Amino acid sequence: MLNHGHILTAAEMQAAEQRLIDSGTSVIELMHRAGTGAAEYIWRAAPHCPTLVLCGPGNNGGDGYVIAQALLEKGTDVAIAASGEPATDAAKNAKSLWQGQTYALDDARPAKQFVDCLFGTGLTRPVSGTLLDQHQRLFDGAGRRAAVDLPSGIETDTGATLNPVSRYDLTIALGAFKPAHYLAPASGFMGYLARVEIGVDAASTVQLLARPTMEAPKTEDHKYTRGLVAVVAGRMPGAAKLTGLAAQRSGAGYVKIFAGPDFSSPNHSIVVEPYENGIQLQEQLSDDRITIIVIGPGLGRDSHAEKLLDLVLDIEKPVLLDADALILLGRRDLSGLKDRSSPVIMTPHTGEFAAMSGNGKGSKIDLTKILAIDSGAVVVHKGSDSVIANAEGAVSLSPSSSSWLSTAGTGDVLAGMIAARFANEKDAFLAAKQGRWLHGRAAKLAGPSFSPEILIDHIPKALQECL
C-alpha cells in the first residue's frame, strides 16, 4: 500500500489507479471505496448534520453520489445538487444506487453542511459563469464545508487557484495526498486534511516531511565529533549572531563566528575569530576541524561580500549558502557548484530563488528540483510550503508552518539549525529536512508574534521531541 507520506501528481495518481484496474479492481469498486471512506470522515466530523452534496459530471461527482447514499444510510438528512447528468459509467452506476432527492443547481437550497464533489484531481480550467455562482451560493449558505479530493478550482500539481476559492473546514484526499494539498496558495484553503485508503500502490519522489528521529550524543562524543559550525559574518553582524546561536541550540558541538574587528560574541560560549584580511580568513577556515561553513546571513552584496563568498567557495568544505550569498550567486553560472567535492546547501526564499533560477514555469516542486539538479546542491526553497530537493531528484515537502515565521531573522535561524544538523549527521539532505522540521516545530511551540531570539529559545524543546 501507499505510504501515507508519499505525494502523487495527477498523472501518477491516474497511473496508480490504472494499475489497480488492470489487476482486476473495477472503477465502480474504487469509487465505492473512495465514497464510503469519505462519508465516514464527514460523518465523524458532523454526525446527523443536514448535508447537501454538489456533484459534477465526472468520477468526482460519482464519489458524491456514493457519499450521499452512505450518509443517508446512517440517517443523515442529505440531498444532492447535480450540475448535470453523470458522464462516466461508474458515476452513472453510483447515481442509480442513490435513493435520495436530487435537485438541479438552480433549485437546490443550501444545507447546514456543504460537500464539494464538483471537480477534483486533474482540473485544468477554471470553474466559471453560472456554475461558479451556484457553487459559491451553496458554499456561502452552509455552516460547514468539506471538499472531496480537492476544492473545485484547484490545480492539482501546482496548488494554483484557477478561479476564486474559499476556505473549507475539511478536505478528504482520495487514495493519496496531492501536491496542491501542501503547496500555496491552495494549502490555505484545505482546512483539516484527511486521506481515504483505496488500495493504490505507487512510488513517488515527493514525500511529506515527517518528524525526524535523532540520536543524543554518545558517551564518547566531544565537541568536534558533534561538529564545528563556522559562520562568516558580514556587513550586518546581528544576522550572523542569530545563525550562530541557532546552530548552538540545534546540537552543534562547537560554533565559531569569523568576523572583522569589533565583533562581539552573542554569548560566552560562541567563539569569535577575528580576521584582518582574506588571506588570514582563508587560513582560519581551512582548519580541518571545521565541519561546515555558513555564509550569507547579513553578508552584504558589495565587492567585499563577493570576495568573501569566493574565498569560502574556494575552500573544499561543506558550505551552507543563505541570504545575500544567494543573491550574489544569482549573477553566476550555478553549474560551477557541481565541481565542488563537498556538499552545498542553499536556503533561498522566494525572491532569492527567483534571482538564481529566473521565473521558470512549473510547480514549486518542479522548479526546486531543477535548481537542485542543475547546481548539484541540496535546495531548501523556503516559505509556508517549503520544498527541499537534492540533486538526485528526491523531494521533501513541508506541511504549512507558522505564519509568524514571516519576520526578519527567522531565515538566519534556519540556516544555523540546518548547519548544526549537518555537523551531526554529515548528510546534507537529511540535515536540511531535520533543520526544517525543527524550525517549524519551534515556531509552533513559541506561539504567536515571536522574535528570532524567542524562536531560538524553543529549539531545544523541538529537539527533545525527536530523541
C-alpha positions in Angstrom: 0.0 0.0 0.0 1.0 3.6 -0.5 3.0 5.2 2.3 1.0 8.0 3.9 4.0 10.3 3.3 4.0 9.9 -0.4 2.6 12.6 -2.6 1.3 11.8 -6.1 0.8 14.1 -9.0 -2.4 13.9 -11.1 -0.6 11.7 -13.7 0.9 9.5 -11.0 -2.4 9.0 -9.3 -4.1 8.2 -12.6 -1.4 5.6 -13.4 -1.7 4.1 -9.9 -5.4 3.7 -10.3 -5.0 2.2 -13.8 -2.7 -0.5 -12.4 -5.4 -1.4 -9.9 -7.9 -1.6 -12.6 -5.6 -3.7 -14.8 -5.1 -6.1 -11.9 -8.9 -6.7 -11.7 -10.3 -3.9 -9.4 -13.2 -2.2 -11.2 -13.7 1.6 -11.3 -17.0 1.0 -9.6 -15.2 -0.7 -6.7 -12.7 2.1 -6.4 -15.5 4.7 -6.4 -17.2 2.7 -3.6 -14.1 2.6 -1.5 -13.4 6.3 -2.0 -17.0 7.4 -1.4 -17.7 5.3 1.6 -14.4 6.2 3.2 -15.0 9.9 2.6 -18.5 9.6 4.0 -17.1 8.1 7.2 -14.8 11.2 7.7 -17.7 13.5 7.1 -19.9 11.6 9.5 -17.3 11.6 12.2 -16.8 15.3 11.9 -20.5 16.2 11.9 -22.9 13.3 12.5 -26.5 13.8 11.5 -25.7 17.3 10.1 -28.1 18.2 7.3 -26.0 17.9 4.2 -26.1 19.0 0.5 -23.6 17.2 -1.8 -22.7 19.1 -5.0 -22.0 16.5 -7.8 -20.2 17.2 -11.1 -20.5 15.0 -14.2 -17.2 13.0 -13.7 -16.0 10.5 -11.3 -15.6 13.1 -8.5 -19.4 13.6 -8.9 -19.8 9.8 -8.8 -17.9 9.8 -5.5 -20.5 12.3 -4.3 -23.4 10.0 -5.0 -21.7 7.2 -3.0 -21.1 9.7 -0.2 -24.7 10.8 -0.1 -26.0 7.3 -0.1 -23.7 6.3 2.7 -24.8 9.3 4.8 -28.4 8.5 4.0 -28.0 5.0 5.3 -26.6 6.5 8.6 -29.8 8.5 9.0 -28.5 11.9 7.8 -30.8 14.4 6.1 -28.9 14.5 2.8 -29.7 15.7 -0.8 -27.7 16.1 -4.0 -27.4 19.1 -6.2 -26.3 18.0 -9.7 -24.6 20.2 -12.2 -25.7 17.8 -14.9 -26.1 14.1 -15.8 -23.2 11.7 -14.9 -20.8 11.3 -17.9 -18.9 8.2 -16.9 -20.1 4.6 -16.4 -19.0 4.5 -12.8 -20.7 7.8 -12.0 -23.9 6.6 -13.7 -23.9 3.4 -11.6 -23.4 5.4 -8.4 -26.4 7.6 -9.3 -28.5 4.5 -10.0 -27.9 3.4 -6.4 -28.8 6.8 -4.9 -32.1 6.6 -3.1 -32.5 10.2 -2.0 -33.5 13.5 -3.5 -31.6 15.1 -6.4 -32.0 18.8 -7.3 -30.9 20.8 -10.3 -28.4 23.5 -9.3 -30.9 26.4 -9.7 -33.4 24.6 -7.4 -31.0 23.4 -4.7 -31.2 25.1 -1.3 -28.2 25.4 0.9 -27.8 23.0 3.8 -26.0 23.3 7.1 -23.2 21.2 5.6 -21.9 21.5 2.0 -19.8 18.7 0.4 -18.0 19.7 -2.8 -17.8 16.9 -5.4 -17.9 19.1 -8.4 -14.4 18.7 -9.7 -11.3 17.1 -8.1 -7.9 15.9 -9.2 -6.9 16.8 -12.8 -8.8 20.1 -13.3 -7.1 22.3 -15.8 -9.6 25.0 -16.5 -11.5 27.4 -14.1 -15.0 26.9 -12.9 -16.8 30.0 -14.2 -20.1 31.7 -15.0 -23.3 30.4 -13.6 -21.7 27.2 -12.3 -19.2 29.1 -10.2 -22.0 31.4 -8.9 -24.2 28.5 -7.9 -21.2 26.8 -6.2 -20.5 29.9 -4.2 -24.2 30.3 -3.3 -24.4 26.8 -1.8 -21.0 27.2 -0.2 -21.9 30.5 1.4 -25.2 29.2 2.7 -23.5 26.4 4.7 -22.0 26.4 8.2 -19.6 23.6 7.5 -17.8 22.8 4.2 -16.0 19.7 3.1 -14.1 19.1 -0.2 -13.6 15.7 -1.7 -10.1 15.1 -3.1 -9.6 18.9 -3.8 -11.7 22.0 -3.6 -13.1 22.7 -7.0 -10.9 25.2 -8.9 -7.5 24.0 -7.6 -4.8 22.9 -10.0 -3.6 19.5 -8.6 0.1 19.7 -9.3 0.9 23.4 -8.7 -1.5 24.4 -6.0 -2.6 27.3 -8.1 -6.2 28.6 -7.9 -7.9 28.5 -11.3 -10.9 30.5 -10.0 -11.8 32.2 -6.7 -11.7 29.6 -3.9 -12.9 29.9 -0.3 -11.6 28.0 2.8 -13.0 24.6 3.6 -13.2 23.0 7.1 -12.2 19.6 5.8 -10.6 18.2 2.7 -10.5 14.5 2.1 -7.8 13.2 -0.2 -8.7 10.1 -2.2 -6.0 7.4 -2.3 -3.1 9.8 -1.9 -2.2 13.3 -1.0 -1.5 15.6 -4.0 1.0 18.4 -4.3 -1.9 21.0 -4.0 -2.7 19.8 -0.5 0.5 21.3 0.7 1.5 23.9 -1.9 0.5 27.6 -1.5 -1.9 29.1 -2.2 -4.1 26.0 -2.3 -2.9 24.7 1.0 -4.5 27.7 2.7 -8.0 26.6 1.6 -7.9 23.0 2.7 -8.8 23.1 6.4 -8.2 19.8 8.2 -6.6 17.2 5.8 -7.7 13.6 5.8 -6.9 10.7 3.5 -9.0 7.7 2.4 -7.2 4.5 1.5 -8.5 2.9 -1.7 -5.7 0.4 -2.4 -3.3 2.4 -4.6 0.3 1.3 -4.6 2.8 3.8 -6.0 6.3 5.1 -5.5 6.9 8.8 -5.5 10.0 11.0 -5.4 8.0 13.5 -3.3 7.4 12.7 0.3 5.8 14.7 3.1 8.3 15.9 5.7 7.8 13.9 8.9 9.2 14.3 12.4 12.8 13.1 12.3 14.4 10.7 14.7 17.7 11.9 16.1 20.2 10.4 18.5 21.6 12.0 21.6 25.3 12.4 21.8 27.1 9.1 22.7 29.3 8.9 25.8 32.5 9.1 23.8 31.4 12.2 21.8 33.1 15.5 22.3 32.7 19.0 20.7 34.5 18.1 17.5 32.7 14.8 16.8 29.4 16.7 17.2 30.7 19.1 14.6 32.2 22.6 14.4 30.0 25.1 12.6 31.8 28.2 11.2 29.7 31.3 10.5 31.2 34.0 8.3 29.9 37.4 9.4 29.3 40.3 7.0 28.0 43.9 7.0 25.1 43.2 9.4 26.6 41.3 12.3 23.2 40.6 14.0 22.3 38.0 11.4 25.5 36.0 11.9 24.8 36.1 15.7 21.4 34.6 15.2 22.8 31.9 12.9 25.4 31.0 15.5 23.0 30.9 18.4 20.6 28.7 16.4 23.4 26.3 15.5 24.4 26.1 19.1 20.9 25.3 20.2 20.4 22.8 17.5 23.1 20.4 18.6 26.4 21.6 17.1 29.3 20.7 19.3 31.1 24.0 18.7 30.3 27.2 17.0 32.7 29.9 15.8 31.9 33.2 14.1 34.6 34.6 11.9 34.3 38.4 11.7 36.1 41.7 11.3 37.3 43.8 14.2 34.9 45.0 16.9 32.5 42.0 16.6 31.3 40.8 19.9 30.1 37.3 20.7 26.4 36.8 21.3 27.2 34.8 24.4 30.1 33.4 26.4 30.4 30.1 24.6 30.4 31.1 21.0 33.9 31.9 20.0 34.6 34.9 17.7 37.7 34.5 15.4 38.7 38.0 14.2 40.5 38.4 10.9 42.1 41.3 9.2 42.3 40.2 5.6 41.2 37.5 3.2 44.4 35.5 3.4 44.1 35.2 7.2 40.4 34.3 6.9 41.1 31.6 4.4 43.8 30.1 6.6 41.4 30.1 9.6 38.6 28.5 7.6 40.9 25.8 6.3 41.0 24.3 9.8 40.4 20.5 9.4 38.1 20.5 12.5 35.5 22.8 10.8 32.6 20.6 9.6 30.6 23.2 7.7 30.8 26.9 6.8 27.8 29.1 6.7 27.9 32.3 4.7 25.2 34.7 3.6 23.3 36.0 6.6 24.0 39.7 6.8 26.8 39.3 4.3 26.1 42.3 2.1 26.1 42.5 -1.7 29.1 44.6 -2.5 32.6 43.7 -3.8 33.8 42.9 -0.3 31.0 40.4 0.1 31.8 38.9 -3.4 35.4 38.4 -2.3 34.3 36.7 1.0 31.9 34.4 -1.0 34.7 33.4 -3.5 37.1 32.8 -0.6 34.6 30.4 1.0 33.8 28.6 -2.2 37.5 28.0 -2.9 37.8 26.0 0.3 36.8 22.4 -0.1 34.5 22.1 2.8 30.7 21.6 3.1 29.0 25.0 2.8 25.6 26.4 3.5 24.7 29.4 1.4 21.9 31.8 2.5 20.5 35.3 2.0 23.0 37.7 0.4 25.2 34.8 -0.8 22.3 33.6 -2.9 21.7 36.9 -4.5 25.4 37.1 -5.4 25.2 33.6 -6.8 22.3 34.6 -8.9 24.7 36.6 -11.1 26.7 33.4 -11.9 26.5 30.1 -13.6 25.4 27.8 -10.8 26.6 24.7 -12.6 30.0 25.6 -11.3 29.0 24.4 -7.8 28.9 20.9 -9.2 32.7 21.0 -9.5 33.0 21.1 -5.7 33.7 17.7 -4.0 32.0 18.9 -0.8 28.2 19.2 -0.2 26.5 22.5 -0.8 23.2 23.5 0.9 21.2 26.5 -0.4 18.3 28.0 1.6 16.5 30.6 -0.7 13.3 32.4 0.0 11.1 33.2 -3.0 12.9 36.3 -4.1 16.4 34.7 -3.7 15.2 31.7 -5.6 14.0 33.9 -8.5 17.3 35.6 -8.6 19.1 32.3 -9.0 16.7 30.5 -11.3 14.6 33.2 -13.1 10.8 32.9 -13.4 10.5 29.5 -14.9 7.2 27.8 -15.4 6.1 24.8 -13.3 5.2 23.9 -9.8 7.4 24.9 -6.8 8.3 21.3 -6.6 9.5 21.1 -10.2 11.4 24.3 -10.1 13.2 23.4 -6.9 14.1 20.0 -8.3 15.5 21.7 -11.4 17.7 24.1 -9.4 19.0 21.2 -7.2 19.9 19.1 -10.2 21.4 21.9 -12.1 23.6 23.1 -9.2 24.2 19.8 -7.5 23.2 21.3 -4.2 20.5 20.5 -1.7 18.0 23.3 -2.0 15.6 24.4 0.7 13.1 26.6 -1.1 11.6 28.4 1.9 8.0 29.6 2.5 4.8 28.4 4.1 5.1 25.5 1.7 8.8 24.8 2.0 10.2 22.4 -0.7 13.5 20.5 -0.1 15.2 18.8 -3.0 18.5 17.1 -3.7 20.5 16.6 -6.9 19.1 13.0 -7.3 15.6 14.4 -7.7 14.3 13.4 -4.2 11.9 16.0 -2.7 10.5 16.5 0.8 7.5 18.8 1.1 6.9 20.5 4.4 3.4 21.0 5.7 2.3 24.6 6.4 4.4 26.2 9.1 3.6 29.0 11.4 2.6 32.2 9.6 4.5 34.1 12.4 7.8 32.9 10.8 7.2 35.8 8.3 9.5 38.1 10.3 13.1 39.2 9.8 15.8 37.0 11.2 14.0 33.6 11.2 15.7 32.6 8.0 19.1 33.3 9.7 17.9 31.0 12.4 17.0 28.2 9.9 20.5 28.4 8.4 22.1 27.8 11.7 19.8 24.9 12.5 20.5 23.1 9.2 24.2 23.7 9.6 24.1 22.2 13.1 22.2 19.1 11.9 24.8 18.7 9.1 27.5 18.9 11.7 25.9 15.9 13.5 24.6 13.9 10.5 27.2 14.6 7.8 24.3 14.2 5.3 23.1 17.4 3.5 19.6 16.3 2.5 18.9 14.7 5.9 20.3 17.8 7.7 18.0 20.1 5.6 14.9 18.0 6.4 15.8 17.8 10.1 16.5 21.5 10.4 13.3 22.5 8.5 11.2 20.3 10.8 12.8 21.7 13.9 12.3 25.2 12.7 8.6 24.7 12.1 8.1 22.9 15.3 10.0 25.5 17.4 7.8 28.2 15.8 4.6 26.3 16.8 6.0 26.0 20.4 6.9 29.6 20.5 3.3 30.7 19.8 2.2 33.9 18.1 4.2 37.0 17.5 7.7 35.8 18.4 11.1 37.3 17.7 14.1 35.3 16.3 15.5 35.1 19.8 12.3 33.6 21.2 12.3 31.1 18.3 15.8 30.1 19.2 14.8 29.6 22.8 12.3 27.0 21.7 14.7 24.9 19.6 15.7 22.6 22.5 12.0 21.7 23.2 11.6 20.8 19.5 14.8 18.8 19.5 13.7 16.9 22.6 10.6 15.6 20.7 12.9 13.9 18.2 15.0 11.9 20.6 
